[in-house]
Amino acid sequence: MGKRPMPIISPDEVLVRVHTASVNGGELAGRAGRLRLVTGRAFPITTGVDFAGEIVAVGSSVTRAREGDRVWGVLGRKTGSMAEYIAVRPRKIAPAPANLTLEEAISLLAGATTAVIALREKAALQPGERLLVRGASGGVGSVAVQIGKLLGAHVVALAGASNLDFVRSLGADDAHDYRTTPLSALGRFDVIVDTAGTQQADLRRLLAPDGRMVAITIDIGKPFASLATILASTIHGTGRIRVFSGNPTTELLTEITRYAESGAIVPVVDTVHPLERIADAHRALEAGGVRGKHIIQIS
């Protein structure tokens, strides 16, 4: 495992001792070399986008954070939270939910920020609309089901057969086995959230008039074909596929904290792994059937 020097914070940064981070699907593709256009080819390549921990030092110009604060955050468009210490700006953090352990908290964070941006900001989901969540048992999908219900939607979940009761327990109104249920049998949807990236053209055909589809990822196995489908959706037919790169603000992080503390959304921890067993976490996520998040306990 690589060693790097302790980060030196600038006057407008804080130093966070990281206790937990989560493994995200994009990191698997990056590790396999499928995202070289994004990650580059130079080593070392860092991983981890979310973190929960404790502030241990504060820059001289920082006024809204203190040593000892228990915080969580998302780095945004860069990586590197799989480390004992990280230097971040205060706009990337918020108080962690007081009612959750840091293992529980980190199982929510990246999925919740992604789900809120996807459903509320990109798709403008309205009460009473039909929402399809594909990959509903995973790290993003399990929170998207909860956020969808919170926003008043009728939520239909696609997941593996062993996880159907689980996604119903999160609030899904209907749940279907993605292996045995034809997409054509699901009906029409006002909003679709796709966490898998495959079959995007087929999913798009399920959109009702004025329907909106948000793709959390692309098809890593066929990245150029997937991007072509997304681009074509903006000029051909109805139902544009929206994609985005999450970069949550302190305001959104704080909102997620309130949701968690009120019990409006609940954490879903699949397995907690020590940092030295991060390869096991990657293998488990690749194997599929995940419920919520694989968590890395760092300190």
C-alpha positions, 0 to 999 in steps of 0.5 A, spaced: 500 500 500 502 506 497 505 511 502 504 519 501 506 525 505 501 528 510 497 533 506 499 541 508 493 545 508 493 552 505 489 558 509 483 556 506 483 549 507 481 544 513 485 537 514 480 531 515 482 525 518 478 520 514 475 514 518 471 511 512 470 512 505 466 508 500 467 504 494 464 507 487 462 503 481 466 508 477 473 506 481 472 499 478 472 501 471 478 506 472 482 501 476 481 496 470 484 502 465 477 503 462 477 511 463 484 513 461 481 519 458 479 521 464 484 518 469 490 519 465 496 514 464 500 517 470 501 513 476 499 513 482 492 514 481 488 515 487 481 513 488 475 515 493 470 520 492 467 521 499 469 521 506 467 521 513 471 523 519 474 529 523 477 535 522 484 535 525 487 542 523 484 548 520 487 553 515 488 561 518 482 564 514 477 558 515 472 561 520 466 556 519 469 549 521 473 547 528 478 542 530 474 536 532 468 537 528 465 530 525 464 531 518 462 528 511 464 530 504 464 529 497 471 531 493 466 532 487 470 531 480 477 529 483 478 523 487 483 521 493 479 520 499 482 513 500 487 516 505 488 517 512 488 524 511 485 529 506 486 537 505 479 540 503 476 546 502 470 547 507 465 548 501 466 540 500 464 538 507 458 539 512 456 536 519 455 528 519 449 526 521 449 525 529 445 519 529 449 515 525 456 512 525 461 514 520 460 507 517 453 508 516 453 515 514 458 514 508 453 509 506 448 514 504 452 520 502 455 519 495 448 515 493 444 521 496 447 527 493 447 523 486 440 521 487 437 528 489 441 532 483 438 526 479 431 526 481 430 533 483 435 538 479 436 534 472 429 530 472 424 535 476 421 529 479 413 531 481 409 528 486 405 522 483 409 521 477 412 514 475 419 513 477 423 507 474 430 506 478 434 501 475 439 498 479 435 499 485 439 495 491 446 498 489 449 504 492 445 510 488 439 506 487 438 504 494 437 511 496 434 513 489 428 509 491 428 513 498 428 520 495 423 518 490 418 516 495 420 522 499 418 526 493 412 523 492 413 519 486 410 512 485 417 508 485 418 501 481 425 498 482 429 493 478 434 489 482 436 482 482 431 477 485 434 476 492 434 483 493 426 485 491 424 484 498 429 489 500 428 494 495 420 494 497 423 495 504 426 501 502 419 504 499 419 501 492 411 500 490 413 495 485 419 491 484 421 486 479 427 482 477 431 485 472 434 478 469 427 475 468 422 481 467 422 484 460 423 492 459 417 492 455 412 489 461 414 495 465 409 500 462 411 507 461 415 512 466 415 519 467 422 519 470 427 513 469 434 513 473 439 508 470 445 506 474 447 501 470 449 504 463 447 499 458 440 498 454 440 506 454 436 506 448 431 500 450 430 504 457 429 510 453 423 507 449 419 506 456 419 514 457 412 517 457 411 523 453 415 529 456 419 523 460 426 524 463 431 519 463 438 520 467 444 516 466 448 516 472 453 512 468 455 510 461 456 503 458 463 502 460 464 496 456 461 500 450 463 507 452 463 510 445 456 507 443 453 509 449 455 516 449 453 516 442 446 514 444 446 519 449 448 525 444 443 522 439 437 523 444 438 530 444 436 531 437 432 525 435 425 523 438 423 525 445 426 523 451 433 526 452 438 522 456 441 527 461 448 525 464 452 529 470 458 529 474 456 530 481 459 536 485 455 537 491 455 544 495 455 544 502 448 546 502 446 540 499 451 536 504 447 539 509 440 537 507 442 530 506 444 531 513 437 533 515 434 527 511 438 522 515 437 525 522 430 525 521 430 518 518 427 520 512 433 516 509 436 510 512 443 508 511 444 501 507 451 498 509 453 491 505 460 490 508 465 494 512 472 492 509 479 495 513 483 499 508 488 493 507 482 489 504 480 494 499 481 489 493 476 484 497 471 490 496 472 491 489 471 484 488 465 484 491 462 490 488 464 487 481 461 480 483 454 484 483 448 483 488 450 488 492 445 491 498 447 499 499 455 500 499 461 497 501 465 501 506 472 502 507 474 503 514 481 507 514 482 509 521 
